[in-house]
């Protein structure tokens, strides 16, 4: 299989067309799965990230949740919402905004990404520094098991019962354990204003700025170190009142090394590479203290690459044009030795195979979970 970035391209191969079903109710979805025993099923929303799994075996059927897109309950007073998993983030946010609220995540391809897909890929970006990751913003789930039975975990309120946290298992599971049909999400009030401060200069000076900001009196919602064609940058995102943002930016300017240039910019003005650009998309992690050394490795091994590192947590994304296997392996070894990792999300299958991720002791546990939730191997995506 190739690695397209949308459901349309996945199904467009005239030589090997895949059947697809888009049920409009949970009972219809459950019925389809009950009839699929012994067959391979690829679950997805709109398919914007279906290739992120380490491997996807040949399948007999594609099951899309795009028909499940209803709002179940918006408990505005409790700052929670329950919605079907096939709704996209772009559809949900305007509904929440009517009550002055939002779900504070910033995944790739938000116009097409469904809520179920965002949870299945655990995909969020700069905002995780202030609001937490997907797991922190997920209160409850409902899903259809491989045998067609419907199951639930969690609830619709922030304070929940104790027990085994299945939401954490499904977050990042890439559809390998079950098909999410309904999710309950933790919301936040919409900020009164948003803005960003862009700093440009040498990478060592930008790293100094990041350390000053992260340990100083300012509270940005995002701190991102960037390698771009224009050079090294830091994007600092701020939420709050206009007055509070102005004060935060003034404090940041006082903390900045003299060699940096700072300017206020629109927080939405940073263009991220889009699917189909031909670049290999990688996810990586490093200890925050190793941020500078990690970006210097990228500069050496992949000149011209676009790299985004969330400085507070050490997670990042990289867009690499025609990377060589040897250079990728060198970077992977470096990151592993420094307590980090490198995963290829969007890349040719041969390249993914060459850079198979070592999950260590967790691999055995992941296989046991797959066997427990999907003993017949109905769902095709593979994490390992």
GIPE-V827780 format. One record per residue. N is the residue number from 0. RES is the residue in one small letter. PHI is phi in whole degrees, -180 to 180 (NA if undefined). Layout:
((N RES PHI) (N RES PHI))
//
This chain:
((0 x NA) (1 x -80) (2 x -126) (3 x -75) (4 x -117) (5 x -152) (6 x -62) (7 x -63) (8 x -71) (9 x -62) (10 x -100) (11 x -90) (12 x -71) (13 x -68) (14 x -79) (15 x -146) (16 x -68) (17 x -102) (18 x -70) (19 x -133) (20 x -127) (21 x -126) (22 x -64) (23 x -104) (24 x -137) (25 x -67) (26 x -64) (27 x -66) (28 x -62) (29 x -63) (30 x -63) (31 x -63) (32 x -67) (33 x -64) (34 x -88) (35 x -100) (36 x -60) (37 x 88) (38 x -114) (39 x -96) (40 x -124) (41 x -106) (42 x -87) (43 x -161) (44 x -96) (45 x -107) (46 x 83) (47 x -69) (48 x -134) (49 x -64) (50 x -83) (51 x -73) (52 x -64) (53 x -60) (54 x -153) (55 x -128) (56 x -72) (57 x -56) (58 x -122) (59 x -97) (60 x -155) (61 x -104) (62 x -113) (63 x -103) (64 x -90) (65 x -62) (66 x -79) (67 x -102) (68 x -140) (69 x -92) (70 x -82) (71 x -90) (72 x -161) (73 x -116) (74 x -89) (75 x -61) (76 x -65) (77 x -95) (78 x 56) (79 x -138) (80 x -143) (81 x -120) (82 x -148) (83 x -72) (84 x -74) (85 x -86) (86 x -70) (87 x -85) (88 x -62) (89 x -65) (90 x -81) (91 x -74) (92 x -59) (93 x -64) (94 x -64) (95 x -70) (96 x -63) (97 x -61) (98 x -109) (99 x 71) (100 x -133) (101 x -160) (102 x -100) (103 x -83) (104 x -129) (105 x -136) (106 x -77) (107 x -70) (108 x 55) (109 x -64) (110 x -67) (111 x -111) (112 x -69) (113 x -82) (114 x -63) (115 x -62) (116 x -68) (117 x -63) (118 x -70) (119 x -64) (120 x -100) (121 x 53) (122 x -99) (123 x -145) (124 x -122) (125 x -62) (126 x -68) (127 x -62) (128 x -62) (129 x -96) (130 x -106) (131 x 94) (132 x -83) (133 x -58) (134 x -60) (135 x -73) (136 x -109) (137 x -114) (138 x -103) (139 x -162) (140 x -141) (141 x -129) (142 x -148) (143 x -105) (144 x -76) (145 x -62) (146 x -88) (147 x 90) (148 x -84) (149 x -95) (150 x -133) (151 x -137) (152 x -150) (153 x 77) (154 x -157) (155 x -113) (156 x -124) (157 x -69) (158 x -82) (159 x -128) (160 x -75) (161 x -77) (162 x 146) (163 x -68) (164 x -88) (165 x -69) (166 x -60) (167 x -68) (168 x -69) (169 x -78) (170 x -71) (171 x 87) (172 x -80) (173 x 58) (174 x 75) (175 x -85) (176 x -110) (177 x 172) (178 x -105) (179 x -65) (180 x -120) (181 x -149) (182 x -136) (183 x -112) (184 x -122) (185 x -87) (186 x -108) (187 x -134) (188 x -65) (189 x -63) (190 x -66) (191 x -64) (192 x -151) (193 x -138) (194 x -158) (195 x -144) (196 x -117) (197 x -105) (198 x -112) (199 x -126) (200 x 161) (201 x -75) (202 x -60) (203 x -60) (204 x -69) (205 x -67) (206 x -64) (207 x -61) (208 x -60) (209 x -59) (210 x -64) (211 x -64) (212 x -69) (213 x -70) (214 x -112) (215 x -100) (216 x -86) (217 x -103) (218 x -133) (219 x -70) (220 x -88) (221 x -153) (222 x -132) (223 x -121) (224 x -89) (225 x -125) (226 x -108) (227 x -138) (228 x -60) (229 x -77) (230 x 124) (231 x -83) (232 x -143) (233 x -127) (234 x -107) (235 x -113) (236 x -102) (237 x -129) (238 x -124) (239 x 144) (240 x -77) (241 x -59) (242 x -65) (243 x -65) (244 x -64) (245 x -61) (246 x -66) (247 x -63) (248 x -68) (249 x -64) (250 x -65) (251 x -64) (252 x -61) (253 x -70) (254 x -83) (255 x -73) (256 x -59) (257 x -63) (258 x -82) (259 x -94) (260 x -108) (261 x -123) (262 x -147) (263 x -78) (264 x -138) (265 x -68) (266 x -64) (267 x -97) (268 x -87) (269 x -83) (270 x -81) (271 x -86) (272 x -57) (273 x -100) (274 x -60) (275 x 90) (276 x -74) (277 x 89) (278 x -83) (279 x -81) (280 x -99) (281 x -123) (282 x -112) (283 x -142) (284 x -143) (285 x -150) (286 x -64) (287 x -51) (288 x -68) (289 x -101) (290 x -60) (291 x -62) (292 x -63) (293 x -66) (294 x -67) (295 x -66) (296 x -64) (297 x -60) (298 x -60) (299 x -73) (300 x -85) (301 x -136) (302 x -58) (303 x 88) (304 x -69) (305 x -98) (306 x -132) (307 x -120) (308 x -118) (309 x -76) (310 x -63) (311 x -70) (312 x -116) (313 x 86) (314 x -92) (315 x -160) (316 x -127) (317 x -140) (318 x -112) (319 x -118) (320 x -94) (321 x 47) (322 x -71) (323 x -83) (324 x -59) (325 x -60) (326 x -67) (327 x -63) (328 x -64) (329 x -64) (330 x -66) (331 x -61) (332 x -64) (333 x -62) (334 x -63) (335 x -63) (336 x -65) (337 x -99) (338 x 83) (339 x -117) (340 x -157) (341 x -141) (342 x -126) (343 x -94) (344 x -95) (345 x -116) (346 x -163) (347 x -57) (348 x -54) (349 x -63) (350 x -70) (351 x -63) (352 x -64) (353 x -67) (354 x -110) (355 x -53) (356 x -78) (357 x -92) (358 x -86) (359 x 62) (360 x -61) (361 x -68) (362 x -60) (363 x -63) (364 x -64) (365 x -64) (366 x -66) (367 x -65) (368 x -64) (369 x -60) (370 x -65) (371 x -69) (372 x -86) (373 x -142) (374 x -63) (375 x -87) (376 x 66) (377 x -68) (378 x -84) (379 x -76) (380 x -56) (381 x -125) (382 x -84) (383 x -133))
//
